[in-house]
Amino acid sequence: MNASQKIAFLACKHNLTTSPDRWPDAFEHDIELEAFTSQFAAAGMELVEVDWEQVDPLRADFDLYFVRTTWNYKEKPDAFAAFLRKAAEQAPVANDPRTILWNMNKRYLGELEAMGLPVIPSAFVDTPGTTIDDLRNALDVQELVLKPLYGGGGFDMRRVEPGDAGADIVPDTHFAQPFINGILDQGELSFVFVEQEFSHALRKRPAAGNYLIHTHHGGADEAYDPTPAEIDACRAFLRVMPAPVLATRIDVVPHQGKLLLVELEAIEAHLFPQYNPRLGAMLAAACGRMLA
């Protein structure tokens, strides 16, 4: 392999190590960059962190674009989609833009549910004037979580409890899911895969009095040792994505004896490399296969 091969470690301006305006959770960017850089170098590849909004694929000399902490894409999904298409004309993009574009809008959850896969049910706003009670009726539950169609990190979410009024109009930028109580005591389980190969798993728990499991919301995480059946259950989601993927995190919650999908994270989810010291080497090898 040519040692001059350059891999764009795509971030947003708020996460770059040189940024004067870093987001509070930008430490996740640092963890991945530190964990992966030496292992990519050992495979003959140079990781270069770049702001996706500042790089011009027509002028850049990257051999591959690795989408990582591009978290602000949710504020400008059309611009991000245009960038991915432009980059893919010049070099491989991981994950494949077909999968990323499908994964950006949470309506993909409805598609997976329609396939009969174990997914938390979703109700989408297809009619102007849809209320919280309309969504409660659609899901046949009283306790909901309202989420943005384009979002992540637990931001812009709202838990609707049984005693809350139901007349509020829900905008078509959001959708609803039943609140799964298991998140409070069993937490959320995350399974990380490189291509089809299982890497590691972890359990994320919310802080007391909260239901959001993210560290910037007070959550904590710990290693999780899954059963082969749990790994296979999560791997099944990889087989239905529009195109093969380099790195995926599958977030599930235990419910009534099985794992229900919360999110299929195939864009820029944190991969928690501290739970597998070999993760960087696995990713580098997969990139090498893409470039072969």
VEXLO-196519 format. One record per residue (C-alpha): z, y, x; residue in one letter; residue number from 0. Coordinates in steps of 0.1 Angstrom, whole numbers, plus 5000, padded with zeros to 4 digits. Example, Ala and Ser with C-alpha at 12.3 -4.5 7.8 and 13.67 -1.06 7.14 Angstrom:
- up,north,east,rest,nr
- 5078,4955,5123,A,0
- 5071,4989,5137,S,1
This chain:
- up,north,east,rest,nr
- 5000,5000,5000,M,0
- 4991,5035,5012,N,1
- 5024,5052,5022,A,2
- 5010,5085,5011,S,3
- 5011,5075,4974,Q,4
- 5029,5102,4954,K,5
- 5048,5096,4922,I,6
- 5055,5126,4899,A,7
- 5091,5123,4887,F,8
- 5085,5143,4856,L,9
- 5114,5165,4844,A,10
- 5119,5197,4825,C,11
- 5128,5230,4841,K,12
- 5164,5227,4829,H,13
- 5170,5194,4849,N,14
- 5154,5201,4883,L,15
- 5178,5200,4911,T,16
- 5166,5235,4921,T,17
- 5170,5251,4887,S,18
- 5193,5281,4882,P,19
- 5195,5272,4845,D,20
- 5206,5236,4844,R,21
- 5216,5218,4812,W,22
- 5251,5203,4812,P,23
- 5237,5167,4812,D,24
- 5213,5173,4840,A,25
- 5236,5151,4861,F,26
- 5217,5122,4846,E,27
- 5185,5135,4863,H,28
- 5204,5136,4896,D,29
- 5217,5100,4892,I,30
- 5183,5086,4886,E,31
- 5166,5106,4913,L,32
- 5192,5096,4939,E,33
- 5191,5060,4929,A,34
- 5154,5056,4928,F,35
- 5141,5078,4957,T,36
- 5150,5055,4986,S,37
- 5139,5023,4967,Q,38
- 5105,5039,4959,F,39
- 5102,5050,4996,A,40
- 5109,5014,5007,A,41
- 5079,5004,4986,A,42
- 5057,5030,5002,G,43
- 5059,5056,4974,M,44
- 5073,5092,4975,E,45
- 5091,5104,4944,L,46
- 5085,5141,4938,V,47
- 5105,5159,4910,E,48
- 5083,5183,4890,V,49
- 5085,5203,4859,D,50
- 5059,5189,4835,W,51
- 5051,5224,4822,E,52
- 5043,5237,4857,Q,53
- 5021,5209,4871,V,54
- 4984,5210,4865,D,55
- 4970,5174,4866,P,56
- 4935,5188,4875,L,57
- 4949,5203,4907,R,58
- 4978,5180,4916,A,59
- 4974,5150,4938,D,60
- 4998,5126,4922,F,61
- 4989,5089,4921,D,62
- 5011,5082,4890,L,63
- 5031,5103,4865,Y,64
- 5065,5088,4858,F,65
- 5080,5105,4827,V,66
- 5117,5109,4832,R,67
- 5139,5138,4821,T,68
- 5113,5158,4802,T,69
- 5140,5165,4775,W,70
- 5126,5198,4762,N,71
- 5094,5181,4749,Y,72
- 5112,5179,4716,K,73
- 5109,5217,4713,E,74
- 5071,5216,4719,K,75
- 5058,5181,4711,P,76
- 5022,5193,4707,D,77
- 5021,5208,4742,A,78
- 5037,5177,4757,F,79
- 5012,5154,4740,A,80
- 4984,5176,4754,A,81
- 4999,5174,4789,F,82
- 5001,5136,4787,L,83
- 4965,5132,4776,R,84
- 4954,5155,4804,K,85
- 4975,5137,4830,A,86
- 4962,5103,4819,A,87
- 4926,5114,4826,E,88
- 4936,5119,4863,Q,89
- 4961,5091,4870,A,90
- 4982,5064,4853,P,91
- 5011,5077,4832,V,92
- 5042,5057,4826,A,93
- 5050,5050,4800,N,94
- 5016,5047,4785,D,95
- 5008,5079,4764,P,96
- 4999,5057,4734,R,97
- 5034,5044,4733,T,98
- 5050,5078,4741,I,99
- 5031,5096,4713,L,100
- 5040,5069,4688,W,101
- 5076,5069,4699,N,102
- 5080,5107,4697,M,103
- 5082,5109,4659,N,104
- 5110,5088,4644,K,105
- 5087,5077,4616,R,106
- 5080,5047,4640,Y,107
- 5113,5033,4627,L,108
- 5099,5030,4593,G,109
- 5069,5011,4607,E,110
- 5092,4987,4625,L,111
- 5113,4982,4594,E,112
- 5081,4974,4574,A,113
- 5073,4947,4600,M,114
- 5106,4930,4591,G,115
- 5123,4937,4623,L,116
- 5161,4943,4623,P,117
- 5162,4981,4621,V,118
- 5187,5005,4605,I,119
- 5169,5015,4572,P,120
- 5154,5050,4571,S,121
- 5145,5073,4543,A,122
- 5120,5101,4551,F,123
- 5114,5134,4533,V,124
- 5079,5131,4518,D,125
- 5085,5155,4488,T,126
- 5095,5191,4489,P,127
- 5129,5197,4474,G,128
- 5143,5163,4485,T,129
- 5181,5165,4484,T,130
- 5209,5146,4501,I,131
- 5215,5127,4468,D,132
- 5178,5117,4467,D,133
- 5182,5101,4501,L,134
- 5215,5085,4491,R,135
- 5197,5069,4462,N,136
- 5168,5058,4483,A,137
- 5191,5040,4507,L,138
- 5217,5030,4481,D,139
- 5246,5043,4501,V,140
- 5269,5073,4499,Q,141
- 5274,5079,4537,E,142
- 5245,5091,4557,L,143
- 5234,5105,4590,V,144
- 5207,5131,4589,L,145
- 5186,5131,4621,K,146
- 5156,5152,4633,P,147
- 5122,5135,4634,L,148
- 5117,5149,4669,Y,149
- 5151,5149,4687,G,150
- 5176,5131,4709,G,151
- 5209,5134,4726,G,152
- 5228,5135,4693,G,153
- 5217,5172,4687,F,154
- 5209,5186,4653,D,155
- 5224,5156,4635,M,156
- 5248,5157,4606,R,157
- 5271,5130,4591,R,158
- 5272,5131,4554,V,159
- 5304,5115,4541,E,160
- 5309,5101,4506,P,161
- 5328,5131,4492,G,162
- 5302,5156,4505,D,163
- 5281,5175,4480,A,164
- 5246,5161,4476,G,165
- 5226,5190,4463,A,166
- 5215,5204,4497,D,167
- 5178,5203,4503,I,168
- 5168,5183,4534,V,169
- 5138,5197,4553,P,170
- 5109,5174,4561,D,171
- 5118,5178,4598,T,172
- 5146,5154,4592,H,173
- 5153,5119,4579,F,174
- 5183,5099,4568,A,175
- 5199,5066,4577,Q,176
- 5230,5049,4565,P,177
- 5261,5055,4586,F,178
- 5269,5022,4603,I,179
- 5307,5020,4608,N,180
- 5303,4996,4637,G,181
- 5295,5025,4659,I,182
- 5331,5036,4657,L,183
- 5348,5004,4669,D,184
- 5321,4984,4686,Q,185
- 5300,5013,4699,G,186
- 5263,5012,4706,E,187
- 5247,4987,4730,L,188
- 5218,4997,4753,S,189
- 5195,4972,4768,F,190
- 5172,4984,4797,V,191
- 5140,4966,4805,F,192
- 5114,4971,4832,V,193
- 5081,4959,4817,E,194
- 5093,4927,4799,Q,195
- 5120,4919,4824,E,196
- 5156,4925,4814,F,197
- 5175,4947,4838,S,198
- 5210,4954,4824,H,199
- 5230,4964,4794,A,200
- 5259,4987,4786,L,201
- 5282,4996,4758,R,202
- 5285,5033,4748,K,203
- 5315,5044,4727,R,204
- 5322,5077,4710,P,205
- 5353,5098,4717,A,206
- 5382,5096,4692,A,207
- 5373,5115,4661,G,208
- 5336,5116,4668,N,209
- 5306,5092,4661,Y,210
- 5283,5105,4688,L,211
- 5282,5082,4719,I,212
- 5266,5105,4744,H,213
- 5286,5116,4774,T,214
- 5279,5153,4767,H,215
- 5296,5147,4733,H,216
- 5326,5131,4749,G,217
- 5314,5095,4748,G,218
- 5320,5069,4775,A,219
- 5300,5039,4787,D,220
- 5308,5006,4804,E,221
- 5289,4975,4815,A,222
- 5281,4949,4789,Y,223
- 5273,4912,4795,D,224
- 5249,4902,4767,P,225
- 5240,4867,4756,T,226
- 5205,4853,4761,P,227
- 5200,4856,4723,A,228
- 5209,4893,4723,E,229
- 5184,4899,4752,I,230
- 5157,4880,4733,D,231
- 5164,4899,4701,A,232
- 5159,4932,4719,C,233
- 5129,4920,4739,R,234
- 5111,4914,4705,A,235
- 5108,4951,4701,F,236
- 5088,4954,4733,L,237
- 5061,4932,4718,R,238
- 5052,4955,4689,V,239
- 5048,4988,4709,M,240
- 5012,5002,4710,P,241
- 5008,4997,4747,A,242
- 5027,4980,4776,P,243
- 5056,5000,4789,V,244
- 5071,5005,4824,L,245
- 5107,5013,4814,A,246
- 5124,5010,4780,T,247
- 5159,5014,4767,R,248
- 5166,4997,4734,I,249
- 5197,5010,4716,D,250
- 5213,4988,4690,V,251
- 5245,4986,4670,V,252
- 5263,4953,4659,P,253
- 5263,4950,4621,H,254
- 5272,4920,4600,Q,255
- 5266,4895,4627,G,256
- 5233,4909,4641,K,257
- 5220,4938,4662,L,258
- 5203,4966,4643,L,259
- 5179,4989,4661,L,260
- 5192,5025,4664,V,261
- 5164,5039,4687,E,262
- 5136,5024,4707,L,263
- 5137,5047,4737,E,264
- 5103,5046,4755,A,265
- 5099,5082,4766,I,266
- 5126,5098,4787,E,267
- 5158,5080,4780,A,268
- 5185,5078,4807,H,269
- 5183,5043,4823,L,270
- 5219,5042,4837,F,271
- 5209,5028,4872,P,272
- 5246,5025,4882,Q,273
- 5247,4993,4862,Y,274
- 5220,4976,4883,N,275
- 5215,4986,4919,P,276
- 5181,4969,4919,R,277
- 5167,4990,4891,L,278
- 5149,5014,4914,G,279
- 5132,4985,4933,A,280
- 5122,4969,4900,M,281
- 5106,5002,4888,L,282
- 5089,5007,4922,A,283
- 5074,4972,4921,A,284
- 5062,4978,4885,A,285
- 5046,5011,4896,C,286
- 5030,4992,4925,G,287
- 5014,4968,4900,R,288
- 5000,4998,4880,M,289
- 4985,5012,4911,L,290
- 4971,4980,4925,A,291
